[in-house]
């Protein structure tokens, strides 16, 4: 199997961890890292000499993996897809923005290629997507965090976070509305929605819970297949406590499968 050449979009905590860990994957080589012009010098100082740091996805890119944030989809992923470059996306929350999913799909069709929406910090996406084929009746996502984790969000204006003594629902809405109001939680909610009933029919509950010290994801699914409940307590990435370590691991799994003879 020929070596898979990879271009990373973004070189923050996720991108740096991916570059470091991907070195252990056989049949795969990160050749380029794409960052904004203002970050070129910093990225070049941190990247190994074998990796070229640039502002744009190279014309001869083999596979692109985005880990830079929502703006990167419009600036880099869509043009790469139109040129026929296969892409994988970690910032799935961006797809909740009106027209974004259609834009990605149209660009991939124009380039006769594929765009992969990675599962990131959440599990069970494969089971939800499989169950959807038989028909789903209900998909609910509950995100539970300590009150302090909701500072800097609309919850801070609506609630006195420091005085909460019991779990408090700060939002109950569709996945699309939840992603709009709480973009930092958009990736998980959007991924679950896109694998199941869609952004407008997936219900999201966000709670500030003074009894927990970690971020907890709860998924409930009901349909023709039966019922499923998943609870996840993911540990953060060591270099960035705001990011789940599983986000990096899900991208590594995707890359490993690109060069593996047996995939799972």
Short mmCIF file of the C-alpha atoms (twelve columns), coordinates in Angstrom:
data_MODEL
# 
_entry.id   MODEL 
# 
loop_
_atom_site.group_PDB 
_atom_site.id 
_atom_site.type_symbol 
_atom_site.label_atom_id 
_atom_site.label_alt_id 
_atom_site.label_comp_id 
_atom_site.label_asym_id 
_atom_site.label_seq_id 
_atom_site.Cartn_x 
_atom_site.Cartn_y 
_atom_site.Cartn_z 
_atom_site.pdbx_PDB_model_num 
ATOM 1   C CA . UNK A 1   0.000   0.000  0.000  1 
ATOM 2   C CA . UNK A 2   1.514   3.404  -0.989 1 
ATOM 3   C CA . UNK A 3   2.366   5.886  1.738  1 
ATOM 4   C CA . UNK A 4   -0.484  8.245  2.639  1 
ATOM 5   C CA . UNK A 5   0.580   11.900 2.509  1 
ATOM 6   C CA . UNK A 6   -1.318  14.148 4.944  1 
ATOM 7   C CA . UNK A 7   -1.747  17.911 5.194  1 
ATOM 8   C CA . UNK A 8   -2.874  19.267 8.574  1 
ATOM 9   C CA . UNK A 9   -4.896  22.472 8.722  1 
ATOM 10  C CA . UNK A 10  -4.136  24.013 12.090 1 
ATOM 11  C CA . UNK A 11  -1.192  23.667 14.449 1 
ATOM 12  C CA . UNK A 12  -2.616  24.361 17.870 1 
ATOM 13  C CA . UNK A 13  -2.720  21.790 20.678 1 
ATOM 14  C CA . UNK A 14  -4.656  19.280 18.549 1 
ATOM 15  C CA . UNK A 15  -2.500  19.720 15.455 1 
ATOM 16  C CA . UNK A 16  0.763   19.441 17.378 1 
ATOM 17  C CA . UNK A 17  -0.408  16.342 19.213 1 
ATOM 18  C CA . UNK A 18  -1.540  14.781 15.936 1 
ATOM 19  C CA . UNK A 19  1.786   15.495 14.264 1 
ATOM 20  C CA . UNK A 20  3.738   14.016 17.148 1 
ATOM 21  C CA . UNK A 21  1.610   10.885 17.534 1 
ATOM 22  C CA . UNK A 22  1.170   10.232 13.822 1 
ATOM 23  C CA . UNK A 23  4.924   9.636  13.531 1 
ATOM 24  C CA . UNK A 24  4.283   6.166  14.970 1 
ATOM 25  C CA . UNK A 25  1.776   5.244  12.240 1 
ATOM 26  C CA . UNK A 26  3.230   3.138  9.451  1 
ATOM 27  C CA . UNK A 27  2.397   4.065  5.865  1 
ATOM 28  C CA . UNK A 28  1.536   7.650  6.746  1 
ATOM 29  C CA . UNK A 29  3.487   10.912 6.564  1 
ATOM 30  C CA . UNK A 30  2.431   14.448 7.496  1 
ATOM 31  C CA . UNK A 31  4.052   16.584 4.802  1 
ATOM 32  C CA . UNK A 32  2.444   20.017 5.316  1 
ATOM 33  C CA . UNK A 33  0.892   22.119 8.061  1 
ATOM 34  C CA . UNK A 34  -1.385  25.020 7.101  1 
ATOM 35  C CA . UNK A 35  -1.592  28.043 9.435  1 
ATOM 36  C CA . UNK A 36  -2.496  31.751 9.074  1 
ATOM 37  C CA . UNK A 37  0.283   34.091 7.951  1 
ATOM 38  C CA . UNK A 38  0.581   35.565 11.453 1 
ATOM 39  C CA . UNK A 39  1.481   32.136 12.865 1 
ATOM 40  C CA . UNK A 40  3.947   31.015 10.205 1 
ATOM 41  C CA . UNK A 41  7.118   31.828 12.150 1 
ATOM 42  C CA . UNK A 42  5.892   30.205 15.342 1 
ATOM 43  C CA . UNK A 43  4.743   27.063 13.539 1 
ATOM 44  C CA . UNK A 44  7.984   26.760 11.571 1 
ATOM 45  C CA . UNK A 45  9.956   26.966 14.787 1 
ATOM 46  C CA . UNK A 46  7.888   24.177 16.359 1 
ATOM 47  C CA . UNK A 47  7.494   21.830 13.378 1 
ATOM 48  C CA . UNK A 48  10.183  19.297 12.415 1 
ATOM 49  C CA . UNK A 49  12.261  20.067 9.345  1 
ATOM 50  C CA . UNK A 50  10.541  17.347 7.345  1 
ATOM 51  C CA . UNK A 51  7.206   19.219 7.518  1 
ATOM 52  C CA . UNK A 52  6.545   22.262 5.345  1 
ATOM 53  C CA . UNK A 53  4.561   25.052 7.010  1 
ATOM 54  C CA . UNK A 54  2.453   27.138 4.618  1 
ATOM 55  C CA . UNK A 55  -0.617  29.380 4.348  1 
ATOM 56  C CA . UNK A 56  -2.580  27.295 1.828  1 
ATOM 57  C CA . UNK A 57  -3.302  23.664 1.145  1 
ATOM 58  C CA . UNK A 58  -0.709  22.591 -1.451 1 
ATOM 59  C CA . UNK A 59  -1.920  21.802 -4.954 1 
ATOM 60  C CA . UNK A 60  -0.631  18.232 -4.755 1 
ATOM 61  C CA . UNK A 61  -2.120  17.456 -1.321 1 
ATOM 62  C CA . UNK A 62  -3.087  13.822 -0.808 1 
ATOM 63  C CA . UNK A 63  -5.363  13.908 2.255  1 
ATOM 64  C CA . UNK A 64  -6.317  16.970 4.312  1 
ATOM 65  C CA . UNK A 65  -7.212  16.813 8.015  1 
ATOM 66  C CA . UNK A 66  -8.735  19.973 9.498  1 
ATOM 67  C CA . UNK A 67  -8.183  20.777 13.186 1 
ATOM 68  C CA . UNK A 68  -8.169  24.587 13.076 1 
ATOM 69  C CA . UNK A 69  -11.725 25.718 13.818 1 
ATOM 70  C CA . UNK A 70  -14.833 26.701 11.937 1 
ATOM 71  C CA . UNK A 71  -13.359 29.378 9.671  1 
ATOM 72  C CA . UNK A 72  -10.942 26.851 8.175  1 
ATOM 73  C CA . UNK A 73  -13.772 24.967 6.480  1 
ATOM 74  C CA . UNK A 74  -14.659 27.885 4.226  1 
ATOM 75  C CA . UNK A 75  -11.104 29.125 3.742  1 
ATOM 76  C CA . UNK A 76  -9.352  25.804 3.147  1 
ATOM 77  C CA . UNK A 77  -11.550 22.698 3.153  1 
ATOM 78  C CA . UNK A 78  -14.149 23.777 0.581  1 
ATOM 79  C CA . UNK A 79  -11.538 24.911 -2.006 1 
ATOM 80  C CA . UNK A 80  -9.531  21.692 -1.476 1 
ATOM 81  C CA . UNK A 81  -12.635 19.551 -2.018 1 
ATOM 82  C CA . UNK A 82  -13.431 21.395 -5.227 1 
ATOM 83  C CA . UNK A 83  -9.945  20.508 -6.488 1 
ATOM 84  C CA . UNK A 84  -10.610 16.834 -5.737 1 
ATOM 85  C CA . UNK A 85  -8.638  16.597 -2.470 1 
ATOM 86  C CA . UNK A 86  -10.140 14.230 0.089  1 
ATOM 87  C CA . UNK A 87  -10.701 15.959 3.443  1 
ATOM 88  C CA . UNK A 88  -11.472 15.027 7.047  1 
ATOM 89  C CA . UNK A 89  -13.031 17.534 9.462  1 
ATOM 90  C CA . UNK A 90  -12.809 17.748 13.258 1 
ATOM 91  C CA . UNK A 91  -14.697 21.063 13.579 1 
ATOM 92  C CA . UNK A 92  -18.040 19.379 12.902 1 
ATOM 93  C CA . UNK A 93  -19.892 22.080 14.819 1 
ATOM 94  C CA . UNK A 94  -19.353 24.398 11.848 1 
ATOM 95  C CA . UNK A 95  -21.758 22.233 9.881  1 
ATOM 96  C CA . UNK A 96  -24.586 23.535 12.090 1 
ATOM 97  C CA . UNK A 97  -24.237 26.920 10.386 1 
ATOM 98  C CA . UNK A 98  -26.943 27.339 7.713  1 
ATOM 99  C CA . UNK A 99  -25.809 26.067 4.333  1 
ATOM 100 C CA . UNK A 100 -22.420 24.750 5.491  1 
ATOM 101 C CA . UNK A 101 -23.237 21.052 5.104  1 
ATOM 102 C CA . UNK A 102 -24.674 21.684 1.647  1 
ATOM 103 C CA . UNK A 103 -21.566 23.700 0.717  1 
ATOM 104 C CA . UNK A 104 -19.260 20.853 1.768  1 
ATOM 105 C CA . UNK A 105 -21.368 18.285 -0.053 1 
ATOM 106 C CA . UNK A 106 -21.477 20.362 -3.248 1 
ATOM 107 C CA . UNK A 107 -17.724 20.978 -3.161 1 
ATOM 108 C CA . UNK A 108 -17.006 17.262 -2.683 1 
ATOM 109 C CA . UNK A 109 -19.356 16.393 -5.557 1 
ATOM 110 C CA . UNK A 110 -17.673 18.985 -7.795 1 
ATOM 111 C CA . UNK A 111 -14.262 17.505 -7.008 1 
ATOM 112 C CA . UNK A 112 -15.504 13.912 -7.187 1 
ATOM 113 C CA . UNK A 113 -14.103 13.220 -3.711 1 
ATOM 114 C CA . UNK A 114 -15.269 12.776 -0.115 1 
ATOM 115 C CA . UNK A 115 -15.362 14.801 3.093  1 
ATOM 116 C CA . UNK A 116 -15.278 12.822 6.345  1 
ATOM 117 C CA . UNK A 117 -16.889 14.249 9.504  1 
ATOM 118 C CA . UNK A 118 -14.891 12.735 12.366 1 
ATOM 119 C CA . UNK A 119 -16.498 11.664 15.646 1 
ATOM 120 C CA . UNK A 120 -14.106 13.699 17.793 1 
ATOM 121 C CA . UNK A 121 -14.876 13.730 21.500 1 
ATOM 122 C CA . UNK A 122 -17.960 11.514 21.345 1 
ATOM 123 C CA . UNK A 123 -18.571 7.795  20.896 1 
ATOM 124 C CA . UNK A 124 -21.428 5.704  19.554 1 
ATOM 125 C CA . UNK A 125 -21.696 7.638  16.291 1 
ATOM 126 C CA . UNK A 126 -21.345 4.465  14.231 1 
ATOM 127 C CA . UNK A 127 -24.197 2.801  16.133 1 
ATOM 128 C CA . UNK A 128 -26.476 5.830  15.779 1 
ATOM 129 C CA . UNK A 129 -25.766 6.082  12.045 1 
ATOM 130 C CA . UNK A 130 -26.451 2.366  11.620 1 
ATOM 131 C CA . UNK A 131 -29.699 2.574  13.605 1 
ATOM 132 C CA . UNK A 132 -30.819 5.502  11.454 1 
ATOM 133 C CA . UNK A 133 -31.092 3.157  8.470  1 
ATOM 134 C CA . UNK A 134 -33.981 1.373  10.175 1 
ATOM 135 C CA . UNK A 135 -35.596 4.572  11.458 1 
ATOM 136 C CA . UNK A 136 -35.019 6.667  14.576 1 
ATOM 137 C CA . UNK A 137 -37.708 8.103  16.817 1 
ATOM 138 C CA . UNK A 138 -35.726 10.134 19.335 1 
ATOM 139 C CA . UNK A 139 -32.150 11.295 19.879 1 
ATOM 140 C CA . UNK A 140 -31.261 13.393 22.926 1 
ATOM 141 C CA . UNK A 141 -27.863 14.736 23.945 1 
ATOM 142 C CA . UNK A 142 -27.200 16.050 27.458 1 
ATOM 143 C CA . UNK A 143 -24.001 17.948 28.184 1 
ATOM 144 C CA . UNK A 144 -23.150 18.322 31.866 1 
ATOM 145 C CA . UNK A 145 -20.317 20.548 33.133 1 
ATOM 146 C CA . UNK A 146 -19.302 22.255 36.392 1 
ATOM 147 C CA . UNK A 147 -20.841 25.735 36.685 1 
ATOM 148 C CA . UNK A 148 -17.481 27.451 36.241 1 
ATOM 149 C CA . UNK A 149 -17.054 25.818 32.845 1 
ATOM 150 C CA . UNK A 150 -20.009 27.838 31.532 1 
ATOM 151 C CA . UNK A 151 -18.383 31.216 32.153 1 
ATOM 152 C CA . UNK A 152 -18.103 33.261 28.997 1 
ATOM 153 C CA . UNK A 153 -21.325 31.777 27.596 1 
ATOM 154 C CA . UNK A 154 -24.957 33.023 27.632 1 
ATOM 155 C CA . UNK A 155 -25.458 30.996 30.837 1 
ATOM 156 C CA . UNK A 156 -23.344 33.518 32.736 1 
ATOM 157 C CA . UNK A 157 -25.874 36.273 31.978 1 
ATOM 158 C CA . UNK A 158 -28.922 34.121 32.755 1 
ATOM 159 C CA . UNK A 159 -27.711 32.406 35.949 1 
ATOM 160 C CA . UNK A 160 -25.604 33.158 39.004 1 
ATOM 161 C CA . UNK A 161 -23.188 30.306 38.329 1 
ATOM 162 C CA . UNK A 162 -21.342 30.729 41.625 1 
ATOM 163 C CA . UNK A 163 -24.477 30.210 43.701 1 
ATOM 164 C CA . UNK A 164 -25.839 27.060 42.030 1 
ATOM 165 C CA . UNK A 165 -26.279 24.204 44.484 1 
ATOM 166 C CA . UNK A 166 -28.200 21.746 42.293 1 
ATOM 167 C CA . UNK A 167 -27.913 20.643 38.655 1 
ATOM 168 C CA . UNK A 168 -29.499 23.406 36.562 1 
ATOM 169 C CA . UNK A 169 -30.671 23.218 32.952 1 
ATOM 170 C CA . UNK A 170 -29.202 26.237 31.176 1 
ATOM 171 C CA . UNK A 171 -30.512 25.342 27.731 1 
ATOM 172 C CA . UNK A 172 -33.009 22.961 26.181 1 
ATOM 173 C CA . UNK A 173 -33.228 23.334 22.400 1 
ATOM 174 C CA . UNK A 174 -32.508 21.771 19.030 1 
ATOM 175 C CA . UNK A 175 -28.929 20.840 18.178 1 
ATOM 176 C CA . UNK A 176 -28.821 23.689 15.658 1 
ATOM 177 C CA . UNK A 177 -29.911 26.276 18.227 1 
ATOM 178 C CA . UNK A 178 -27.576 24.831 20.869 1 
ATOM 179 C CA . UNK A 179 -24.656 25.079 18.465 1 
ATOM 180 C CA . UNK A 180 -25.511 28.686 17.671 1 
ATOM 181 C CA . UNK A 181 -25.751 29.792 21.301 1 
ATOM 182 C CA . UNK A 182 -22.990 27.571 22.696 1 
ATOM 183 C CA . UNK A 183 -20.464 27.130 19.885 1 
ATOM 184 C CA . UNK A 184 -17.841 25.564 22.191 1 
ATOM 185 C CA . UNK A 185 -20.236 22.627 22.650 1 
ATOM 186 C CA . UNK A 186 -21.217 22.553 18.992 1 
ATOM 187 C CA . UNK A 187 -18.920 19.757 17.799 1 
ATOM 188 C CA . UNK A 188 -20.393 17.024 20.009 1 
ATOM 189 C CA . UNK A 189 -24.036 18.065 19.559 1 
ATOM 190 C CA . UNK A 190 -23.644 18.483 15.793 1 
ATOM 191 C CA . UNK A 191 -21.881 15.134 15.362 1 
ATOM 192 C CA . UNK A 192 -24.653 13.300 17.186 1 
ATOM 193 C CA . UNK A 193 -27.298 15.191 15.217 1 
ATOM 194 C CA . UNK A 194 -25.722 14.533 11.824 1 
ATOM 195 C CA . UNK A 195 -25.358 10.823 12.568 1 
ATOM 196 C CA . UNK A 196 -29.018 10.554 13.547 1 
ATOM 197 C CA . UNK A 197 -32.095 12.756 13.232 1 
ATOM 198 C CA . UNK A 198 -30.441 15.929 11.974 1 
ATOM 199 C CA . UNK A 199 -29.745 19.310 13.530 1 
ATOM 200 C CA . UNK A 200 -33.361 20.418 13.860 1 
ATOM 201 C CA . UNK A 201 -34.808 17.167 15.271 1 
ATOM 202 C CA . UNK A 202 -32.090 16.295 17.791 1 
ATOM 203 C CA . UNK A 203 -32.802 17.598 21.286 1 
ATOM 204 C CA . UNK A 204 -29.996 19.064 23.392 1 
ATOM 205 C CA . UNK A 205 -29.950 19.739 27.136 1 
ATOM 206 C CA . UNK A 206 -27.039 21.609 28.693 1 
ATOM 207 C CA . UNK A 207 -26.622 21.552 32.467 1 
ATOM 208 C CA . UNK A 208 -24.480 23.397 34.986 1 
ATOM 209 C CA . UNK A 209 -23.910 20.798 37.693 1 
ATOM 210 C CA . UNK A 210 -22.058 21.728 40.899 1 
ATOM 211 C CA . UNK A 211 -21.772 18.027 41.790 1 
ATOM 212 C CA . UNK A 212 -19.423 17.148 38.922 1 
ATOM 213 C CA . UNK A 213 -15.814 18.067 38.256 1 
ATOM 214 C CA . UNK A 214 -15.548 16.897 34.642 1 
ATOM 215 C CA . UNK A 215 -17.413 17.254 31.369 1 
ATOM 216 C CA . UNK A 216 -20.013 14.510 30.952 1 
ATOM 217 C CA . UNK A 217 -21.731 13.560 27.694 1 
ATOM 218 C CA . UNK A 218 -24.981 11.565 27.792 1 
ATOM 219 C CA . UNK A 219 -26.745 10.248 24.682 1 
ATOM 220 C CA . UNK A 220 -30.143 8.563  24.531 1 
ATOM 221 C CA . UNK A 221 -31.403 7.025  21.293 1 
ATOM 222 C CA . UNK A 222 -34.688 5.251  20.543 1 
ATOM 223 C CA . UNK A 223 -35.827 3.716  17.284 1 
ATOM 224 C CA . UNK A 224 -36.749 0.585  15.370 1 
ATOM 225 C CA . UNK A 225 -33.444 -1.011 16.415 1 
ATOM 226 C CA . UNK A 226 -34.292 -0.676 20.130 1 
ATOM 227 C CA . UNK A 227 -32.829 1.750  22.652 1 
ATOM 228 C CA . UNK A 228 -29.330 2.925  23.505 1 
ATOM 229 C CA . UNK A 229 -27.828 5.017  26.281 1 
ATOM 230 C CA . UNK A 230 -24.211 6.176  26.359 1 
ATOM 231 C CA . UNK A 231 -22.403 8.126  29.081 1 
ATOM 232 C CA . UNK A 232 -18.887 9.425  28.519 1 
ATOM 233 C CA . UNK A 233 -16.504 11.131 30.935 1 
ATOM 234 C CA . UNK A 234 -13.602 12.088 28.729 1 
ATOM 235 C CA . UNK A 235 -10.252 13.275 30.037 1 
ATOM 236 C CA . UNK A 236 -8.851  16.506 28.589 1 
ATOM 237 C CA . UNK A 237 -5.863  16.828 26.291 1 
ATOM 238 C CA . UNK A 238 -2.777  17.469 28.431 1 
ATOM 239 C CA . UNK A 239 -1.738  20.463 26.289 1 
ATOM 240 C CA . UNK A 240 -5.217  21.986 26.193 1 
ATOM 241 C CA . UNK A 241 -7.651  21.259 29.079 1 
ATOM 242 C CA . UNK A 242 -10.550 22.632 26.998 1 
ATOM 243 C CA . UNK A 243 -10.123 19.863 24.417 1 
ATOM 244 C CA . UNK A 244 -10.972 16.192 24.898 1 
ATOM 245 C CA . UNK A 245 -8.075  13.771 24.448 1 
ATOM 246 C CA . UNK A 246 -10.473 11.556 22.505 1 
ATOM 247 C CA . UNK A 247 -10.681 14.238 19.805 1 
ATOM 248 C CA . UNK A 248 -7.031  13.647 18.943 1 
ATOM 249 C CA . UNK A 249 -7.392  9.882  19.246 1 
ATOM 250 C CA . UNK A 250 -10.383 9.805  16.877 1 
ATOM 251 C CA . UNK A 251 -8.332  11.634 14.240 1 
ATOM 252 C CA . UNK A 252 -5.416  9.255  14.773 1 
ATOM 253 C CA . UNK A 253 -7.732  6.284  14.311 1 
ATOM 254 C CA . UNK A 254 -8.977  7.743  11.040 1 
ATOM 255 C CA . UNK A 255 -5.403  8.257  9.820  1 
ATOM 256 C CA . UNK A 256 -4.335  4.783  10.940 1 
ATOM 257 C CA . UNK A 257 -7.210  3.237  8.982  1 
ATOM 258 C CA . UNK A 258 -6.052  4.985  5.823  1 
ATOM 259 C CA . UNK A 259 -2.933  2.845  5.680  1 
ATOM 260 C CA . UNK A 260 -4.109  -0.313 7.454  1 
ATOM 261 C CA . UNK A 261 -4.916  -3.599 5.714  1 
ATOM 262 C CA . UNK A 262 -7.596  -4.330 8.331  1 
ATOM 263 C CA . UNK A 263 -9.766  -1.506 9.660  1 
ATOM 264 C CA . UNK A 264 -12.185 -1.281 12.547 1 
# 
